Amino acid sequence: MNFVTAVRYVSGYKLELKFKDGLEGIIDLEAELWGEMFEPLKDVDFFKKVRVDAELDTIVWPNGADLAPEFLHETVLQSNEQLAAAH
């Protein structure tokens, strides 16, 4: 499993994530904030309250919202590949 080990708020709905396997990158979650559980995260001040939950090995918010570490890892990996291809 590629667990999230660190998170840092960047701007808007962007987070910098670090994973146990060494992968690092920025993810924009704006398009993922739909549905009842994620609606409160559209408030950027609430979104900023993200943290890593050591038991779940992923990012969570105070209302219990979380995202699967596999989804986050794959999204960061694809984003990094697109950035590399553009350079």
PDB file as gemmi writes it, atoms N, CA and C in Angstrom:
CRYST1    1.000    1.000    1.000  90.00  90.00  90.00 P 1                      
ATOM      1  N   MET A   1       0.833  -1.197   0.000  1.00  0.00           N  
ATOM      2  CA  MET A   1       0.000   0.000   0.000  1.00  0.00           C  
ATOM      3  C   MET A   1       0.869   1.248   0.000  1.00  0.00           C  
ATOM      4  N   ASN A   2       0.426   2.245  -0.705  1.00  0.00           N  
ATOM      5  CA  ASN A   2       1.136   3.523  -0.772  1.00  0.00           C  
ATOM      6  C   ASN A   2       0.441   4.537   0.123  1.00  0.00           C  
ATOM      7  N   PHE A   3       0.771   4.471   1.399  1.00  0.00           N  
ATOM      8  CA  PHE A   3       0.108   5.299   2.386  1.00  0.00           C  
ATOM      9  C   PHE A   3       0.586   6.744   2.343  1.00  0.00           C  
ATOM     10  N   VAL A   4      -0.309   7.664   2.688  1.00  0.00           N  
ATOM     11  CA  VAL A   4       0.033   9.079   2.802  1.00  0.00           C  
ATOM     12  C   VAL A   4       0.760   9.273   4.126  1.00  0.00           C  
ATOM     13  N   THR A   5       1.933   9.933   4.073  1.00  0.00           N  
ATOM     14  CA  THR A   5       2.706  10.173   5.287  1.00  0.00           C  
ATOM     15  C   THR A   5       2.723  11.641   5.693  1.00  0.00           C  
ATOM     16  N   ALA A   6       2.416  12.545   4.740  1.00  0.00           N  
ATOM     17  CA  ALA A   6       2.411  13.974   5.060  1.00  0.00           C  
ATOM     18  C   ALA A   6       1.501  14.714   4.091  1.00  0.00           C  
ATOM     19  N   VAL A   7       0.920  15.808   4.594  1.00  0.00           N  
ATOM     20  CA  VAL A   7       0.075  16.665   3.765  1.00  0.00           C  
ATOM     21  C   VAL A   7       0.366  18.109   4.129  1.00  0.00           C  
ATOM     22  N   ARG A   8       0.355  18.962   3.104  1.00  0.00           N  
ATOM     23  CA  ARG A   8       0.530  20.394   3.314  1.00  0.00           C  
ATOM     24  C   ARG A   8      -0.426  21.120   2.382  1.00  0.00           C  
ATOM     25  N   TYR A   9      -1.188  22.066   2.946  1.00  0.00           N  
ATOM     26  CA  TYR A   9      -2.084  22.883   2.136  1.00  0.00           C  
ATOM     27  C   TYR A   9      -1.244  23.799   1.257  1.00  0.00           C  
ATOM     28  N   VAL A  10      -1.603  23.910  -0.025  1.00  0.00           N  
ATOM     29  CA  VAL A  10      -0.873  24.763  -0.970  1.00  0.00           C  
ATOM     30  C   VAL A  10      -1.675  26.019  -1.261  1.00  0.00           C  
ATOM     31  N   SER A  11      -2.830  25.857  -1.903  1.00  0.00           N  
ATOM     32  CA  SER A  11      -3.724  26.977  -2.228  1.00  0.00           C  
ATOM     33  C   SER A  11      -5.009  26.412  -2.804  1.00  0.00           C  
ATOM     34  N   GLY A  12      -6.071  27.227  -2.782  1.00  0.00           N  
ATOM     35  CA  GLY A  12      -7.343  26.755  -3.338  1.00  0.00           C  
ATOM     36  C   GLY A  12      -7.700  25.390  -2.789  1.00  0.00           C  
ATOM     37  N   TYR A  13      -7.776  24.410  -3.670  1.00  0.00           N  
ATOM     38  CA  TYR A  13      -8.067  23.036  -3.266  1.00  0.00           C  
ATOM     39  C   TYR A  13      -6.877  22.125  -3.567  1.00  0.00           C  
ATOM     40  N   LYS A  14      -5.710  22.707  -3.543  1.00  0.00           N  
ATOM     41  CA  LYS A  14      -4.479  21.961  -3.828  1.00  0.00           C  
ATOM     42  C   LYS A  14      -3.756  21.596  -2.539  1.00  0.00           C  
ATOM     43  N   LEU A  15      -3.284  20.342  -2.523  1.00  0.00           N  
ATOM     44  CA  LEU A  15      -2.516  19.827  -1.402  1.00  0.00           C  
ATOM     45  C   LEU A  15      -1.227  19.208  -1.913  1.00  0.00           C  
ATOM     46  N   GLU A  16      -0.175  19.366  -1.148  1.00  0.00           N  
ATOM     47  CA  GLU A  16       1.063  18.645  -1.429  1.00  0.00           C  
ATOM     48  C   GLU A  16       1.041  17.394  -0.569  1.00  0.00           C  
ATOM     49  N   LEU A  17       1.233  16.242  -1.199  1.00  0.00           N  
ATOM     50  CA  LEU A  17       1.193  14.970  -0.498  1.00  0.00           C  
ATOM     51  C   LEU A  17       2.528  14.256  -0.606  1.00  0.00           C  
ATOM     52  N   LYS A  18       2.861  13.520   0.452  1.00  0.00           N  
ATOM     53  CA  LYS A  18       4.029  12.633   0.456  1.00  0.00           C  
ATOM     54  C   LYS A  18       3.534  11.247   0.834  1.00  0.00           C  
ATOM     55  N   PHE A  19       4.107  10.245   0.162  1.00  0.00           N  
ATOM     56  CA  PHE A  19       3.689   8.866   0.362  1.00  0.00           C  
ATOM     57  C   PHE A  19       4.831   8.015   0.905  1.00  0.00           C  
ATOM     58  N   LYS A  20       4.460   6.902   1.502  1.00  0.00           N  
ATOM     59  CA  LYS A  20       5.432   6.001   2.127  1.00  0.00           C  
ATOM     60  C   LYS A  20       6.480   5.502   1.132  1.00  0.00           C  
ATOM     61  N   ASP A  21       6.107   5.351  -0.128  1.00  0.00           N  
ATOM     62  CA  ASP A  21       7.053   4.860  -1.141  1.00  0.00           C  
ATOM     63  C   ASP A  21       7.973   5.954  -1.685  1.00  0.00           C  
ATOM     64  N   GLY A  22       7.858   7.186  -1.153  1.00  0.00           N  
ATOM     65  CA  GLY A  22       8.721   8.280  -1.580  1.00  0.00           C  
ATOM     66  C   GLY A  22       8.107   9.223  -2.606  1.00  0.00           C  
ATOM     67  N   LEU A  23       6.981   8.852  -3.191  1.00  0.00           N  
ATOM     68  CA  LEU A  23       6.315   9.725  -4.154  1.00  0.00           C  
ATOM     69  C   LEU A  23       5.862  11.005  -3.461  1.00  0.00           C  
ATOM     70  N   GLU A  24       6.079  12.134  -4.136  1.00  0.00           N  
ATOM     71  CA  GLU A  24       5.622  13.432  -3.647  1.00  0.00           C  
ATOM     72  C   GLU A  24       5.009  14.180  -4.811  1.00  0.00           C  
ATOM     73  N   GLY A  25       4.027  15.027  -4.509  1.00  0.00           N  
ATOM     74  CA  GLY A  25       3.449  15.841  -5.563  1.00  0.00           C  
ATOM     75  C   GLY A  25       2.251  16.620  -5.072  1.00  0.00           C  
ATOM     76  N   ILE A  26       1.768  17.472  -5.963  1.00  0.00           N  
ATOM     77  CA  ILE A  26       0.624  18.321  -5.649  1.00  0.00           C  
ATOM     78  C   ILE A  26      -0.604  17.780  -6.362  1.00  0.00           C  
ATOM     79  N   ILE A  27      -1.705  17.777  -5.640  1.00  0.00           N  
ATOM     80  CA  ILE A  27      -2.968  17.288  -6.175  1.00  0.00           C  
ATOM     81  C   ILE A  27      -4.013  18.392  -6.018  1.00  0.00           C  
ATOM     82  N   ASP A  28      -4.816  18.589  -7.055  1.00  0.00           N  
ATOM     83  CA  ASP A  28      -5.923  19.548  -7.010  1.00  0.00           C  
ATOM     84  C   ASP A  28      -7.206  18.745  -6.842  1.00  0.00           C  
ATOM     85  N   LEU A  29      -7.865  18.911  -5.711  1.00  0.00           N  
ATOM     86  CA  LEU A  29      -9.044  18.109  -5.390  1.00  0.00           C  
ATOM     87  C   LEU A  29     -10.363  18.808  -5.681  1.00  0.00           C  
ATOM     88  N   GLU A  30     -10.332  19.954  -6.323  1.00  0.00           N  
ATOM     89  CA  GLU A  30     -11.566  20.708  -6.552  1.00  0.00           C  
ATOM     90  C   GLU A  30     -12.641  19.868  -7.234  1.00  0.00           C  
ATOM     91  N   ALA A  31     -12.272  19.101  -8.245  1.00  0.00           N  
ATOM     92  CA  ALA A  31     -13.250  18.302  -8.994  1.00  0.00           C  
ATOM     93  C   ALA A  31     -13.789  17.126  -8.183  1.00  0.00           C  
ATOM     94  N   GLU A  32     -13.141  16.791  -7.066  1.00  0.00           N  
ATOM     95  CA  GLU A  32     -13.555  15.644  -6.255  1.00  0.00           C  
ATOM     96  C   GLU A  32     -14.513  16.023  -5.131  1.00  0.00           C  
ATOM     97  N   LEU A  33     -14.768  17.322  -4.946  1.00  0.00           N  
ATOM     98  CA  LEU A  33     -15.570  17.785  -3.810  1.00  0.00           C  
ATOM     99  C   LEU A  33     -17.058  17.815  -4.134  1.00  0.00           C  
ATOM    100  N   TRP A  34     -17.633  16.645  -4.325  1.00  0.00           N  
ATOM    101  CA  TRP A  34     -19.065  16.539  -4.582  1.00  0.00           C  
ATOM    102  C   TRP A  34     -19.629  15.468  -3.660  1.00  0.00           C  
ATOM    103  N   GLY A  35     -20.894  15.564  -3.389  1.00  0.00           N  
ATOM    104  CA  GLY A  35     -21.547  14.631  -2.486  1.00  0.00           C  
ATOM    105  C   GLY A  35     -21.628  15.206  -1.082  1.00  0.00           C  
ATOM    106  N   GLU A  36     -22.533  14.668  -0.314  1.00  0.00           N  
ATOM    107  CA  GLU A  36     -22.845  15.191   1.016  1.00  0.00           C  
ATOM    108  C   GLU A  36     -21.616  15.298   1.934  1.00  0.00           C  
ATOM    109  N   MET A  37     -20.782  14.282   1.946  1.00  0.00           N  
ATOM    110  CA  MET A  37     -19.631  14.269   2.845  1.00  0.00           C  
ATOM    111  C   MET A  37     -18.584  15.318   2.474  1.00  0.00           C  
ATOM    112  N   PHE A  38     -18.466  15.615   1.175  1.00  0.00           N  
ATOM    113  CA  PHE A  38     -17.424  16.537   0.720  1.00  0.00           C  
ATOM    114  C   PHE A  38     -17.908  17.972   0.546  1.00  0.00           C  
ATOM    115  N   GLU A  39     -19.205  18.199   0.635  1.00  0.00           N  
ATOM    116  CA  GLU A  39     -19.762  19.546   0.469  1.00  0.00           C  
ATOM    117  C   GLU A  39     -19.107  20.569   1.417  1.00  0.00           C  
ATOM    118  N   PRO A  40     -18.911  20.252   2.705  1.00  0.00           N  
ATOM    119  CA  PRO A  40     -18.281  21.228   3.607  1.00  0.00           C  
ATOM    120  C   PRO A  40     -16.855  21.614   3.188  1.00  0.00           C  
ATOM    121  N   LEU A  41     -16.186  20.749   2.433  1.00  0.00           N  
ATOM    122  CA  LEU A  41     -14.812  21.017   2.024  1.00  0.00           C  
ATOM    123  C   LEU A  41     -14.719  22.102   0.957  1.00  0.00           C  
ATOM    124  N   LYS A  42     -15.847  22.483   0.372  1.00  0.00           N  
ATOM    125  CA  LYS A  42     -15.850  23.565  -0.603  1.00  0.00           C  
ATOM    126  C   LYS A  42     -15.543  24.905   0.065  1.00  0.00           C  
ATOM    127  N   ASP A  43     -15.697  24.968   1.389  1.00  0.00           N  
ATOM    128  CA  ASP A  43     -15.273  26.129   2.170  1.00  0.00           C  
ATOM    129  C   ASP A  43     -13.766  25.971   2.381  1.00  0.00           C  
ATOM    130  N   VAL A  44     -12.980  26.837   1.740  1.00  0.00           N  
ATOM    131  CA  VAL A  44     -11.525  26.692   1.760  1.00  0.00           C  
ATOM    132  C   VAL A  44     -10.973  26.688   3.184  1.00  0.00           C  
ATOM    133  N   ASP A  45     -11.555  27.477   4.074  1.00  0.00           N  
ATOM    134  CA  ASP A  45     -11.080  27.474   5.462  1.00  0.00           C  
ATOM    135  C   ASP A  45     -11.254  26.096   6.103  1.00  0.00           C  
ATOM    136  N   PHE A  46     -12.341  25.411   5.778  1.00  0.00           N  
ATOM    137  CA  PHE A  46     -12.551  24.057   6.283  1.00  0.00           C  
ATOM    138  C   PHE A  46     -11.621  23.081   5.568  1.00  0.00           C  
ATOM    139  N   PHE A  47     -11.458  23.255   4.259  1.00  0.00           N  
ATOM    140  CA  PHE A  47     -10.575  22.394   3.465  1.00  0.00           C  
ATOM    141  C   PHE A  47      -9.161  22.392   4.042  1.00  0.00           C  
ATOM    142  N   LYS A  48      -8.720  23.550   4.510  1.00  0.00           N  
ATOM    143  CA  LYS A  48      -7.369  23.702   5.063  1.00  0.00           C  
ATOM    144  C   LYS A  48      -7.153  22.871   6.323  1.00  0.00           C  
ATOM    145  N   LYS A  49      -8.204  22.380   6.940  1.00  0.00           N  
ATOM    146  CA  LYS A  49      -8.089  21.612   8.183  1.00  0.00           C  
ATOM    147  C   LYS A  49      -7.715  20.154   7.937  1.00  0.00           C  
ATOM    148  N   VAL A  50      -7.279  19.843   6.737  1.00  0.00           N  
ATOM    149  CA  VAL A  50      -6.871  18.487   6.370  1.00  0.00           C  
ATOM    150  C   VAL A  50      -5.691  18.040   7.235  1.00  0.00           C  
ATOM    151  N   ARG A  51      -5.651  16.744   7.500  1.00  0.00           N  
ATOM    152  CA  ARG A  51      -4.524  16.163   8.238  1.00  0.00           C  
ATOM    153  C   ARG A  51      -4.374  14.706   7.829  1.00  0.00           C  
ATOM    154  N   VAL A  52      -3.249  14.110   8.174  1.00  0.00           N  
ATOM    155  CA  VAL A  52      -3.046  12.689   7.932  1.00  0.00           C  
ATOM    156  C   VAL A  52      -3.551  11.923   9.144  1.00  0.00           C  
ATOM    157  N   ASP A  53      -4.359  10.907   8.903  1.00  0.00           N  
ATOM    158  CA  ASP A  53      -4.820  10.019   9.958  1.00  0.00           C  
ATOM    159  C   ASP A  53      -3.913   8.788   9.936  1.00  0.00           C  
ATOM    160  N   ALA A  54      -3.158   8.589  11.025  1.00  0.00           N  
ATOM    161  CA  ALA A  54      -2.188   7.495  11.091  1.00  0.00           C  
ATOM    162  C   ALA A  54      -2.846   6.113  11.049  1.00  0.00           C  
ATOM    163  N   GLU A  55      -4.066   6.001  11.531  1.00  0.00           N  
ATOM    164  CA  GLU A  55      -4.749   4.710  11.492  1.00  0.00           C  
ATOM    165  C   GLU A  55      -5.268   4.376  10.105  1.00  0.00           C  
ATOM    166  N   LEU A  56      -5.766   5.393   9.394  1.00  0.00           N  
ATOM    167  CA  LEU A  56      -6.297   5.181   8.048  1.00  0.00           C  
ATOM    168  C   LEU A  56      -5.228   5.307   6.970  1.00  0.00           C  
ATOM    169  N   ASP A  57      -4.082   5.909   7.309  1.00  0.00           N  
ATOM    170  CA  ASP A  57      -2.969   6.108   6.382  1.00  0.00           C  
ATOM    171  C   ASP A  57      -3.364   6.946   5.165  1.00  0.00           C  
ATOM    172  N   THR A  58      -4.245   7.912   5.405  1.00  0.00           N  
ATOM    173  CA  THR A  58      -4.668   8.813   4.342  1.00  0.00           C  
ATOM    174  C   THR A  58      -5.047  10.156   4.955  1.00  0.00           C  
ATOM    175  N   ILE A  59      -5.505  11.071   4.091  1.00  0.00           N  
ATOM    176  CA  ILE A  59      -5.902  12.382   4.573  1.00  0.00           C  
ATOM    177  C   ILE A  59      -7.365  12.371   5.004  1.00  0.00           C  
ATOM    178  N   VAL A  60      -7.648  13.161   6.041  1.00  0.00           N  
ATOM    179  CA  VAL A  60      -9.008  13.250   6.575  1.00  0.00           C  
ATOM    180  C   VAL A  60      -9.294  14.695   6.960  1.00  0.00           C  
ATOM    181  N   TRP A  61     -10.586  14.983   7.103  1.00  0.00           N  
ATOM    182  CA  TRP A  61     -11.044  16.291   7.562  1.00  0.00           C  
ATOM    183  C   TRP A  61     -11.863  16.096   8.826  1.00  0.00           C  
ATOM    184  N   PRO A  62     -12.100  17.173   9.583  1.00  0.00           N  
ATOM    185  CA  PRO A  62     -12.824  17.066  10.853  1.00  0.00           C  
ATOM    186  C   PRO A  62     -14.231  16.458  10.756  1.00  0.00           C  
ATOM    187  N   ASN A  63     -14.878  16.548   9.596  1.00  0.00           N  
ATOM    188  CA  ASN A  63     -16.222  15.984   9.454  1.00  0.00           C  
ATOM    189  C   ASN A  63     -16.210  14.493   9.119  1.00  0.00           C  
ATOM    190  N   GLY A  64     -15.025  13.889   9.044  1.00  0.00           N  
ATOM    191  CA  GLY A  64     -14.916  12.470   8.736  1.00  0.00           C  
ATOM    192  C   GLY A  64     -14.675  12.157   7.275  1.00  0.00           C  
ATOM    193  N   ALA A  65     -14.675  13.171   6.424  1.00  0.00           N  
ATOM    194  CA  ALA A  65     -14.402  12.947   5.000  1.00  0.00           C  
ATOM    195  C   ALA A  65     -12.965  12.464   4.837  1.00  0.00           C  
ATOM    196  N   ASP A  66     -12.765  11.522   3.935  1.00  0.00           N  
ATOM    197  CA  ASP A  66     -11.418  11.062   3.605  1.00  0.00           C  
ATOM    198  C   ASP A  66     -11.394  10.596   2.160  1.00  0.00           C  
ATOM    199  N   LEU A  67     -10.209  10.388   1.663  1.00  0.00           N  
ATOM    200  CA  LEU A  67     -10.032   9.886   0.298  1.00  0.00           C  
ATOM    201  C   LEU A  67      -9.083   8.700   0.348  1.00  0.00           C  
ATOM    202  N   ALA A  68      -9.361   7.700  -0.470  1.00  0.00           N  
ATOM    203  CA  ALA A  68      -8.544   6.487  -0.480  1.00  0.00           C  
ATOM    204  C   ALA A  68      -7.104   6.818  -0.862  1.00  0.00           C  
ATOM    205  N   PRO A  69      -6.130   6.274  -0.126  1.00  0.00           N  
ATOM    206  CA  PRO A  69      -4.736   6.555  -0.448  1.00  0.00           C  
ATOM    207  C   PRO A  69      -4.347   6.072  -1.851  1.00  0.00           C  
ATOM    208  N   GLU A  70      -4.984   5.007  -2.325  1.00  0.00           N  
ATOM    209  CA  GLU A  70      -4.689   4.494  -3.671  1.00  0.00           C  
ATOM    210  C   GLU A  70      -5.087   5.523  -4.737  1.00  0.00           C  
ATOM    211  N   PHE A  71      -6.258   6.126  -4.553  1.00  0.00           N  
ATOM    212  CA  PHE A  71      -6.725   7.163  -5.477  1.00  0.00           C  
ATOM    213  C   PHE A  71      -5.765   8.348  -5.465  1.00  0.00           C  
ATOM    214  N   LEU A  72      -5.378   8.792  -4.272  1.00  0.00           N  
ATOM    215  CA  LEU A  72      -4.483   9.940  -4.154  1.00  0.00           C  
ATOM    216  C   LEU A  72      -3.134   9.649  -4.797  1.00  0.00           C  
ATOM    217  N   HIS A  73      -2.594   8.461  -4.552  1.00  0.00           N  
ATOM    218  CA  HIS A  73      -1.288   8.079  -5.102  1.00  0.00           C  
ATOM    219  C   HIS A  73      -1.340   8.068  -6.623  1.00  0.00           C  
ATOM    220  N   GLU A  74      -2.350   7.437  -7.182  1.00  0.00           N  
ATOM    221  CA  GLU A  74      -2.475   7.348  -8.644  1.00  0.00           C  
ATOM    222  C   GLU A  74      -2.638   8.733  -9.262  1.00  0.00           C  
ATOM    223  N   THR A  75      -3.409   9.603  -8.623  1.00  0.00           N  
ATOM    224  CA  THR A  75      -3.627  10.950  -9.139  1.00  0.00           C  
ATOM    225  C   THR A  75      -2.335  11.767  -9.107  1.00  0.00           C  
ATOM    226  N   VAL A  76      -1.580  11.683  -8.027  1.00  0.00           N  
ATOM    227  CA  VAL A  76      -0.296  12.393  -7.938  1.00  0.00           C  
ATOM    228  C   VAL A  76       0.676  11.837  -8.979  1.00  0.00           C  
ATOM    229  N   LEU A  77       0.712  10.540  -9.136  1.00  0.00           N  
ATOM    230  CA  LEU A  77       1.594   9.901 -10.119  1.00  0.00           C  
ATOM    231  C   LEU A  77       1.277  10.398 -11.528  1.00  0.00           C  
ATOM    232  N   GLN A  78       0.009  10.426 -11.890  1.00  0.00           N  
ATOM    233  CA  GLN A  78      -0.393  10.903 -13.215  1.00  0.00           C  
ATOM    234  C   GLN A  78      -0.057  12.375 -13.398  1.00  0.00           C  
ATOM    235  N   SER A  79      -0.281  13.166 -12.366  1.00  0.00           N  
ATOM    236  CA  SER A  79       0.018  14.595 -12.423  1.00  0.00           C  
ATOM    237  C   SER A  79       1.512  14.826 -12.633  1.00  0.00           C  
ATOM    238  N   ASN A  80       2.336  14.082 -11.904  1.00  0.00           N  
ATOM    239  CA  ASN A  80       3.784  14.206 -12.050  1.00  0.00           C  
ATOM    240  C   ASN A  80       4.233  13.810 -13.454  1.00  0.00           C  
ATOM    241  N   GLU A  81       3.619  12.762 -13.999  1.00  0.00           N  
ATOM    242  CA  GLU A  81       3.963  12.309 -15.354  1.00  0.00           C  
ATOM    243  C   GLU A  81       3.584  13.366 -16.392  1.00  0.00           C  
ATOM    244  N   GLN A  82       2.438  14.004 -16.212  1.00  0.00           N  
ATOM    245  CA  GLN A  82       2.012  15.048 -17.142  1.00  0.00           C  
ATOM    246  C   GLN A  82       2.952  16.256 -17.072  1.00  0.00           C  
ATOM    247  N   LEU A  83       3.383  16.613 -15.865  1.00  0.00           N  
ATOM    248  CA  LEU A  83       4.328  17.723 -15.716  1.00  0.00           C  
ATOM    249  C   LEU A  83       5.650  17.408 -16.386  1.00  0.00           C  
ATOM    250  N   ALA A  84       6.132  16.180 -16.211  1.00  0.00           N  
ATOM    251  CA  ALA A  84       7.399  15.768 -16.814  1.00  0.00           C  
ATOM    252  C   ALA A  84       7.311  15.775 -18.342  1.00  0.00           C  
ATOM    253  N   ALA A  85       6.177  15.336 -18.879  1.00  0.00           N  
ATOM    254  CA  ALA A  85       5.983  15.278 -20.327  1.00  0.00           C  
ATOM    255  C   ALA A  85       5.922  16.691 -20.926  1.00  0.00           C  
ATOM    256  N   ALA A  86       5.455  17.645 -20.149  1.00  0.00           N  
ATOM    257  CA  ALA A  86       5.309  19.023 -20.631  1.00  0.00           C  
ATOM    258  C   ALA A  86       6.641  19.761 -20.677  1.00  0.00           C  
ATOM    259  N   HIS A  87       7.632  19.205 -19.984  1.00  0.00           N  
ATOM    260  CA  HIS A  87       8.942  19.878 -19.944  1.00  0.00           C  
ATOM    261  C   HIS A  87       9.871  19.238 -20.887  1.00  0.00           C  
TER     262      HIS A  87                                                      
END                                                                             
